[in-house]
Amino acid sequence: MVSKRKYILTIIVVVFVTAFLTFTLGNVFMVEIGNKVVISEEAYTKMKNTYEKYAKQESIMELAKREFLYEADEEKMLEGALEGTLKALGDPYTQFMNKEEFSALMQDTEGSYEGIGVYITESDDNRIMVVSPIEDTPAEKAGLKTGDKIIKINGTEYTASQIKQAVNVMKGMPGTSVTLTVQRENADGSKDVSDLVINRETIRIKTIKSSMLDDNIGYIRITTFDLQTAKDFEAAYADLKSKGMKGLVIDLRYNPGGIIDATVDISDMFMGEGIITYTKTKAGDIKHFKSDAKSEDIPIVLLINDGSASASEIMAGAMKDTGRATLIGTKTFGKGIVQSVQQFGNQGEGVKMTVSEYFTPNGVNIHGIGIEPDIEIELPEDAQGYGFEFYDTDNQLKKAVEVLKEKANQ
């Protein structure tokens, strides 16, 4: 009769190669004595623990393949297990991505993709919430606003736990349309629900828009931070400077963030030697992002609101803490954590994971809190839009110009 210990060992040997690739077994893995392979006690214990840890997953998959009424696709179940593992962490910014999703994210970072042009996140009530529509995209033109909650897509209800599926449905071939059922909360607390039909396009994100305003006040809007943003910002700034710019408005309203290096590079242009931000991991590892001694000597106002998040808040926090700029608008979104994106395995899949939190130069983490402006002023509900194109009704921008004119006369 085979002992239970030997039986388990036999099973474990079958999965040894996989286990070997996953962790270090110890100083001695196995030795060959004659024609027998002997595994060290430490290796045996670790392999046994690994087998027991994942045996339940294997059993449930076998049960599904054997008894589930419909097709039980093993690959889909495995993918679902990976998704569920990260989902269980309870962080909306941490997720497993299949090949298509990982490829789409990489395209987004480069500045283009096919869809409607909206940044979304999970709300506290398990709904899909709009962080901000991307400027000059179908989502903005259709009237989506920060804080809107997407209840249904093409008549099918989606919750925050189905956000990945919702994204896949909203994306699609240019020229096709998608219908979003949107819930919007009014100022009096009442809620309206309406359908928006949005035509999909190839979204080529222009992250920088610039113009010269009254009395040689320059204006640069940053819609998001991608790989080209810092370079495009520098070009726009140089152009305005050549035209005699005396003050600068940097508009970060409805900017949901992006690549941290881009916001650091732009902040570095205007800050003297010091810290722009620093990140801290669970292990306590700290990484500083610093500015050098070079600094453009020009008065600056930053425009912010509740759609300004993540990388936008890094810039806003650095400028506010160091007194380099005046912040005008309303409190920012409050996302003070950083995600890393990496390829996972060799099938083109990927993982986006929250790996650290960031701090302003004064050591403040604004996650869930946001950054308060120096001058608080609401954009009127009846404003036709925001930015230099809507200067006549954009009271936040007008206030920024007023402040810069005062600084120029001092």
Secondary structure, 3 states (H helix, E strand, C coil): CCCHHHHHHHHHHHCHHHHHHHCCCCCCCEEEECCEEEECHHHHHHHHHHHHHHHHHHHHHHHHHHHCCCCCCHHHHHHHHHHHHHHCCCCCCCEEECHHHHHHHHHHHHCEEEECCEEEEECCCCCEEEEEECCCCHHHHHCCCCCCEEEEECCEECCHHHHHHHHHHHCCCCCCEEEEEEEEECCCCCEEEEEEEEECEEEECCCEEEEECHHHEEEEEECCECCCHHHHHHHHHHHHHHCCCCEEEEECCCCCCECHHHHHHHHHCCCCCEEEEEEEECCCCEEEEEECCCCCCCCEEEEECCCCCCHHHHHHHHHHHCCCCEEEECCCCCCCEEEEEEEECCCCEEEEEEEEEEECCCCCCCCCCCCCCCEECCCCCCCCCCCHHHCCCCHHHHHHHHHHHHHHCC
